[in-house]
Amino acid sequence: MDARKYTHTVFLLFLIHICETLGFDYDYVTCGSAVKLVNKAYGIRLHSHDVKYGSGSGQQSVTGMQDQLDANSYWQVRAAMKKFCKRGSPIKCGQTIRLTHLSTQKNLHTHHFSAPMTQEQEVSAFGEEGEGDNLDNWIVLCDNDYWSRNDHIRLKHKETENYLSCTSKTYGRPINGQNEIVALGAPTKASNYWKAVEGVFIKPSEAMDKE
């Protein structure tokens, strides 16, 4: 990561700390927000780190983390590849997005490799400096007009049509106790549902009120 992007990441993590301490609060998940996603079934947070899979794709691993305070569980909400979303604009239900891991600047990604323990579809973190490929695109599925912080949503992979999910399987060293994250074809399991919790929620633009 170059010095400018490293400084930006450090500043955003500092801003997250200030916002959580002061209790800043907005109703919607918006473009540019940096959030933690908690799984409905297992109560873990979507997590990544500079540890690669020893099998499958060999890309950076994505896991589920119990620790609420771990800084490696922040993901920035961005536009789909080659698309644009205005900073602060609420994410619509049905909109395609990318989730970029804040610390490593790799994107939430899946493909037709098998996950290490269950042999379901592997989920990894991919790309450099926030740029990867079309397998980084996810569709936000929710029941209202916009992605509300109060709702559990699903993330459907644009290309494979599988759903971001968590399993009960946990890893040993060096990521002891962290849950396996996979993409499943079954659309209605509780483990497919996620809720945005801690983070910086960029204020929704006034454009929503004018629609």
Backbone hydrogen bonds, N-H to C=O, Kabsch-Sander energy under -0.5 kcal/mol:
donor,donor_aa,acceptor,acceptor_aa,energy
6,Y,2,D,-2.4
7,T,3,A,-2.4
8,H,4,R,-2.1
9,T,5,K,-2.3
10,V,6,Y,-2.5
11,F,7,T,-2.5
12,L,8,H,-2.4
13,L,9,T,-2.3
14,F,10,V,-2.1
15,L,11,F,-2.6
16,I,12,L,-2.5
17,H,13,L,-1.9
18,I,14,F,-2.1
19,C,15,L,-2.9
20,E,16,I,-2.6
21,T,17,H,-2.1
22,L,18,I,-2.5
23,G,19,C,-1.2
24,F,19,C,-1.8
29,V,147,W,-2.4
30,T,28,Y,-0.5
31,C,89,S,-2.5
32,G,77,V,-2.7
33,S,30,T,-2.2
34,A,200,V,-2.0
35,V,33,S,-0.5
35,V,75,W,-2.8
36,K,198,E,-2.1
38,V,36,K,-0.5
38,V,195,K,-2.7
39,N,44,I,-2.9
40,K,193,Y,-2.6
41,A,190,A,-0.6
43,G,39,N,-2.0
45,R,65,M,-2.9
46,L,37,L,-2.5
47,H,63,T,-2.7
48,S,72,N,-1.9
49,H,61,S,-0.8
51,V,49,H,-2.1
53,Y,59,Q,-2.6
58,G,55,S,-1.6
60,Q,125,A,-0.9
61,S,51,V,-3.2
62,V,123,V,-0.8
63,T,47,H,-2.3
64,G,179,N,-1.8
65,M,45,R,-2.8
70,D,67,D,-0.8
73,S,70,D,-1.0
74,Y,71,A,-0.8
75,W,35,V,-2.6
76,Q,100,T,-3.2
77,V,33,S,-2.9
78,R,76,Q,-0.5
78,R,98,R,-2.7
80,A,96,T,-0.9
83,K,80,A,-2.3
88,G,31,C,-2.7
89,S,86,K,-2.5
91,I,29,V,-2.5
93,C,145,D,-1.9
94,G,140,V,-3.7
95,Q,92,K,-2.1
97,I,138,W,-3.2
98,R,78,R,-2.3
100,T,76,Q,-2.5
100,T,98,R,-0.5
101,H,99,L,-0.5
101,H,106,K,-3.4
102,L,74,Y,-2.2
105,Q,101,H,-2.4
107,N,126,F,-3.5
108,L,99,L,-2.9
109,H,124,S,-2.5
110,T,135,L,-1.3
111,H,122,E,-1.0
115,A,120,E,-3.7
119,Q,115,A,-0.9
121,Q,183,A,-1.1
122,E,113,F,-2.9
123,V,181,I,-0.8
124,S,109,H,-2.7
125,A,60,Q,-2.2
126,F,107,N,-2.4
128,E,131,E,-2.4
130,G,105,Q,-2.9
131,E,128,E,-2.0
136,D,133,D,-1.7
137,N,134,N,-1.1
138,W,97,I,-2.7
139,I,156,K,-3.4
140,V,95,Q,-2.7
141,L,139,I,-0.6
141,L,154,R,-3.0
142,C,140,V,-0.6
147,W,91,I,-3.1
148,S,146,Y,-0.9
149,R,27,D,-2.9
151,D,148,S,-1.3
153,I,194,W,-3.2
154,R,141,L,-2.3
155,L,192,N,-0.5
156,K,139,I,-2.5
156,K,154,R,-0.6
157,H,155,L,-0.5
157,H,162,N,-3.6
158,K,137,N,-2.2
161,E,157,H,-1.8
163,Y,184,L,-3.6
164,L,155,L,-2.6
165,S,182,V,-3.0
166,C,191,S,-0.5
167,T,180,E,-2.4
171,Y,178,Q,-2.6
175,I,172,G,-1.5
177,G,171,Y,-2.8
178,Q,175,I,-1.9
179,N,64,G,-1.9
180,E,169,K,-2.4
181,I,62,V,-0.8
182,V,165,S,-1.9
183,A,121,Q,-1.9
184,L,163,Y,-2.7
192,N,189,K,-1.9
193,Y,190,A,-1.6
194,W,153,I,-2.8
195,K,38,V,-2.1
197,V,36,K,-2.9
200,V,34,A,-2.2
201,F,199,G,-0.6
202,I,200,V,-0.8
205,S,88,G,-1.4
208,M,205,S,-1.0
209,D,206,E,-0.8
210,K,206,E,-0.7
210,K,207,A,-0.9
211,E,207,A,-0.6
211,E,208,M,-0.8
